[in-house]
Every structure is written in structure tokens, then in C-alpha cells.
Amino acid sequence: MTCRARWIMLVLAIIFLLPLSTSAQDTANSGVATAPSVTADYPSDRAGVLIRGSEWVSLTLQAPARTRAKHALAPTFTYGIAPAAMVSEYEGVHAPVQIEPSRPVICICRLMSLPGNPALVRLHPKKTFRELDGGRLRFGSKTAEAEQNDLIPINITQPESTVWLVQPQQDLPAGEYALMAGTQNMAIFPFTVAAPANAPAPGKK
């Protein structure tokens, strides 16, 4: 094989192998390509926001009873779902809809469009209300900061143009949660994950 032929083969190898290398790197870095899809037999004759426990139940939109500004400094980047310096209070210690600990599927069914990306958030129970702290909604935070982050990692699938399926990446422990549809007005679709009746009391085994 002549020297010229070797150079031609080397150039062709670089041309064909470079796109494969770039594609593999993009897939590894994106995270989106490897995200698992969410599947569920969602209702075909119902509209609104539904959550599946033992059956599909409608979640009711709840506006905050009170919203106040935080005095302390807070991160300014919160995935665009809530003002970082605002704290909202919602009436009641628990939501009307309660499910058992699991990885529930939430169906945003038969809506023409969403004002933003769906997000699943954790609420904090107080004496007579639940609190949502915009400063604790941190997108892309480190693992060490997970306990300080009220934004729950989720998977989202859109099986139809007007249907979105949302599911947490891990089981939700007992607590207060809510779905937000990317809005800036702090309105939520709340639900409670209730501890099983036979679960031991805290501090007891």
C-alpha cells in the first residue's frame, strides 16, 4: 500500500468515526436520552390533573392563603416555577387527597397546553397550614444538598399532545407534596402521602 493510499484511508476513518464519538458523548451528557418513560393506563374520558393511588383521583387546584417575601437571601434560579424569595402558605395541615407511599403517576389529562414544565415539590407542614418555600426549589443541586431541596426529581412523558404523565424517580415517603405546572402564581395541586396504618411511630421499632 502506497503512502498516499494510507493517508486516504486515515482521513476516511476520521470522517466516519468522529460523528459516532460525538453522538455517544452527547447522549451521555444530555441525560434526556436515557430518561425512562412513564407508562400508565390513564383515563380516556376525564380531564384535569389526576393521581393514581388505588384508583385515579382528581387533584384540586389550591391557591395560597398567604404569600410573603423572605427576609433572608435565597437562590435566584429555581427552575422558573416559583419566585425564589417568596414563601406561600396553604390552608390545612394535609391535602384532601391522600395516597400510600409509592411512586405515584400523575396525569395532566386533556389540557390544550401548559404554562411551563410540570414540577413536583415538597411542602412543609406547620401548625395549621402547609408551606412552600421558593428558595428551596433548586434545579440541578448536588446530592449533598438534597435535604435542602424541595424540588423532587421526576420523569415526564407526553403520550398524546394533550396528555402529560409525571412520576417521581423514587418512592415518595410520607409527607406533603404538590404538582406545579410551571406557574408563577404559586397555585398548586396538592396531595398527601400518608404513612401506612401499621407503620411504627417515630423513635419506636
Secondary structure as GFF3:
##gff-version 3
##sequence-region A 1 205
A	DSSP	alpha_helix	3	30	.	.	.	ID=ss1
A	DSSP	beta_strand	48	52	.	.	.	ID=ss2
A	DSSP	beta_strand	56	58	.	.	.	ID=ss3
A	DSSP	beta_strand	66	69	.	.	.	ID=ss4
A	DSSP	beta_strand	86	91	.	.	.	ID=ss5
A	DSSP	beta_strand	98	99	.	.	.	ID=ss6
A	DSSP	beta_strand	105	109	.	.	.	ID=ss7
A	DSSP	beta_strand	119	125	.	.	.	ID=ss8
A	DSSP	beta_strand	129	133	.	.	.	ID=ss9
A	DSSP	three_ten_helix	134	136	.	.	.	ID=ss10
A	DSSP	three_ten_helix	143	148	.	.	.	ID=ss11
A	DSSP	beta_strand	151	152	.	.	.	ID=ss12
A	DSSP	beta_strand	154	160	.	.	.	ID=ss13
A	DSSP	beta_strand	163	168	.	.	.	ID=ss14
A	DSSP	beta_strand	175	180	.	.	.	ID=ss15
A	DSSP	beta_strand	189	193	.	.	.	ID=ss16
###
